[in-house]
Amino acid sequence: MKRKIGYTWRLREVMAQHRIFTATELVPLLRERGIDLSASQVHRLVSGTPERLSLQVMAALCDILSCTPADLVATTAENAGVRKTATGDVPAPPANVAKLRPRAARILPDA
C-alpha cells in the first residue's frame, strides 16, 4: 500500500505568536545569526511553503522563535486510495484552492 505524505509550513503562525508580524522584522534577526537573505527571499519564506530549506536557515528560525522544527513543519501521512476507473464522462470536481493558499495569521488582542 502506498502512503501519501504532506506538510504544512507554519512559520507565519509561529512568528505571530512571538509578535513578529512582517518579513522585514525577520531579516535583521537572521543576519545576526549569519543568514544573509534578501528581503524578497525572506518574504517568500514567510508567505509561501518552501520545498527545500537549508538546515542553517531552519536552525536560525528555531533560535529566533525559540521553537523546534516540529513547530514550524506539521507533517501528515495517510494511505493512498486505490484509483478507480472512470464510470462516465463527468469531470472530476476542482481541487479546493483555499487549501493551497496560506492563511493569514490572526492577531489576538492582549487579555
C-alpha positions as a Markdown table, in Angstrom:
| # | Residue | x | y | z |
|---|---|---|---|---|
| 1 | Met | 0.0 | 0.0 | 0.0 |
| 2 | Lys | 1.3 | 3.4 | -0.9 |
| 3 | Arg | 1.4 | 6.3 | 1.6 |
| 4 | Lys | 0.6 | 9.9 | 0.7 |
| 5 | Ile | 2.7 | 12.4 | 2.7 |
| 6 | Gly | 2.4 | 16.1 | 3.1 |
| 7 | Tyr | 3.4 | 19.0 | 5.3 |
| 8 | Thr | 2.1 | 22.4 | 6.4 |
| 9 | Trp | 4.6 | 25.3 | 6.8 |
| 10 | Arg | 3.6 | 27.2 | 9.9 |
| 11 | Leu | 6.3 | 29.9 | 10.0 |
| 12 | Arg | 3.8 | 32.8 | 9.9 |
| 13 | Glu | 1.7 | 31.4 | 12.8 |
| 14 | Val | 4.8 | 30.9 | 15.0 |
| 15 | Met | 6.1 | 34.4 | 14.1 |
| 16 | Ala | 2.7 | 35.9 | 15.2 |
| 17 | Gln | 2.9 | 34.0 | 18.5 |
| 18 | His | 6.2 | 35.8 | 19.1 |
| 19 | Arg | 4.9 | 39.2 | 17.9 |
| 20 | Ile | 6.9 | 39.3 | 14.7 |
| 21 | Phe | 4.4 | 40.3 | 12.1 |
| 22 | Thr | 6.4 | 41.1 | 8.9 |
| 23 | Ala | 9.2 | 39.5 | 7.0 |
| 24 | Thr | 11.2 | 42.7 | 7.2 |
| 25 | Glu | 11.4 | 42.3 | 11.0 |
| 26 | Leu | 12.9 | 38.8 | 10.5 |
| 27 | Val | 15.7 | 40.0 | 8.1 |
| 28 | Pro | 18.0 | 41.5 | 10.8 |
| 29 | Leu | 17.3 | 38.7 | 13.2 |
| 30 | Leu | 18.5 | 36.2 | 10.6 |
| 31 | Arg | 21.6 | 38.4 | 9.8 |
| 32 | Glu | 22.6 | 38.3 | 13.5 |
| 33 | Arg | 22.8 | 34.6 | 13.1 |
| 34 | Gly | 24.9 | 34.6 | 9.9 |
| 35 | Ile | 22.0 | 34.1 | 7.4 |
| 36 | Asp | 22.1 | 36.7 | 4.6 |
| 37 | Leu | 18.8 | 36.5 | 2.7 |
| 38 | Ser | 17.3 | 39.4 | 0.8 |
| 39 | Ala | 14.0 | 40.9 | 1.9 |
| 40 | Ser | 12.2 | 39.2 | -1.0 |
| 41 | Gln | 13.7 | 35.8 | -0.1 |
| 42 | Val | 12.5 | 36.2 | 3.5 |
| 43 | His | 9.1 | 37.3 | 2.2 |
| 44 | Arg | 8.8 | 34.2 | 0.1 |
| 45 | Leu | 9.9 | 32.1 | 3.1 |
| 46 | Val | 7.2 | 33.6 | 5.3 |
| 47 | Ser | 4.4 | 33.8 | 2.8 |
| 48 | Gly | 4.9 | 30.6 | 0.8 |
| 49 | Thr | 5.6 | 27.0 | 1.5 |
| 50 | Pro | 9.2 | 26.1 | 0.8 |
| 51 | Glu | 10.0 | 22.8 | -1.0 |
| 52 | Arg | 13.7 | 22.9 | 0.1 |
| 53 | Leu | 15.2 | 24.7 | 3.2 |
| 54 | Ser | 18.7 | 24.9 | 4.4 |
| 55 | Leu | 19.3 | 23.4 | 7.8 |
| 56 | Gln | 21.2 | 26.6 | 8.7 |
| 57 | Val | 18.1 | 28.7 | 8.0 |
| 58 | Met | 15.9 | 26.2 | 9.9 |
| 59 | Ala | 18.2 | 26.3 | 12.9 |
| 60 | Ala | 18.3 | 30.1 | 12.8 |
| 61 | Leu | 14.5 | 30.3 | 12.6 |
| 62 | Cys | 14.2 | 27.9 | 15.6 |
| 63 | Asp | 16.7 | 30.0 | 17.6 |
| 64 | Ile | 14.8 | 33.3 | 16.8 |
| 65 | Leu | 11.4 | 31.9 | 17.6 |
| 66 | Ser | 12.5 | 29.6 | 20.5 |
| 67 | Cys | 10.8 | 26.6 | 18.8 |
| 68 | Thr | 11.6 | 23.3 | 17.3 |
| 69 | Pro | 11.4 | 22.2 | 13.6 |
| 70 | Ala | 8.3 | 20.3 | 14.5 |
| 71 | Asp | 6.6 | 23.6 | 15.5 |
| 72 | Leu | 7.4 | 25.0 | 12.0 |
| 73 | Val | 6.5 | 22.0 | 9.9 |
| 74 | Ala | 3.4 | 19.9 | 10.6 |
| 75 | Thr | 3.6 | 16.6 | 8.7 |
| 76 | Thr | 0.8 | 14.3 | 7.6 |
| 77 | Ala | 0.8 | 10.8 | 6.2 |
| 78 | Glu | -2.1 | 8.7 | 5.1 |
| 79 | Asn | -2.8 | 5.6 | 3.0 |
| 80 | Ala | -3.3 | 6.5 | -0.7 |
| 81 | Gly | -6.5 | 5.2 | -2.0 |
| 82 | Val | -6.7 | 2.8 | -4.9 |
| 83 | Arg | -7.6 | 4.5 | -8.2 |
| 84 | Lys | -11.0 | 3.6 | -9.5 |
| 85 | Thr | -11.8 | 3.5 | -13.2 |
| 86 | Ala | -14.0 | 6.2 | -14.7 |
| 87 | Thr | -17.7 | 5.3 | -14.9 |
| 88 | Gly | -18.8 | 8.2 | -17.0 |
| 89 | Asp | -17.7 | 11.4 | -18.8 |
| 90 | Val | -18.3 | 13.6 | -15.7 |
| 91 | Pro | -15.2 | 15.6 | -15.0 |
| 92 | Ala | -13.6 | 15.4 | -11.5 |
| 93 | Pro | -14.5 | 18.2 | -9.2 |
| 94 | Pro | -11.9 | 21.0 | -9.0 |
| 95 | Ala | -9.4 | 20.9 | -6.1 |
| 96 | Asn | -10.2 | 23.1 | -3.2 |
| 97 | Val | -8.0 | 26.2 | -4.0 |
| 98 | Ala | -8.4 | 27.6 | -0.5 |
| 99 | Lys | -6.3 | 24.7 | 0.9 |
| 100 | Leu | -3.4 | 25.7 | -1.3 |
| 101 | Arg | -3.1 | 29.2 | -0.1 |
| 102 | Pro | -1.5 | 30.1 | 3.2 |
| 103 | Arg | -3.9 | 31.5 | 5.8 |
| 104 | Ala | -3.1 | 34.9 | 7.3 |
| 105 | Ala | -2.1 | 34.9 | 10.9 |
| 106 | Arg | -4.7 | 36.0 | 13.4 |
| 107 | Ile | -3.6 | 38.7 | 15.8 |
| 108 | Leu | -5.5 | 38.5 | 19.1 |
| 109 | Pro | -5.7 | 41.5 | 21.5 |
| 110 | Asp | -3.9 | 41.2 | 24.8 |
| 111 | Ala | -6.2 | 39.9 | 27.5 |
